[in-house]
């Protein structure tokens, strides 16, 4: 259940920015790993914040993202690079969300 404070905060952020990716997104399926690995330490997720500070974690992989959002609200997309760790070893990469 979402608290009233969280509801209004999330609503304010989404209306103010109109960024469809803002918020915490649960990972429910990954092609390379089963769900027990994805949720090993915490529920696998991506969290996108306005103004930076976006991050993710699944299994033993975690990282911080530098996100660049499209301005086309009819076809939202985002490209990102990330740096973090995979079982305490340095890791990095990039991705795209549509």
Secondary structure, DSSP 8 states (H G I E B T S, - for coil): ---HHHHHHHHHHHHHH--TT-EEEE----SSS-HHHHTSSS--EEEE-TTS-EEEEETTEEEEEEEEE-S-TTS--EEEEEEEEETTEEEEEEEEE-
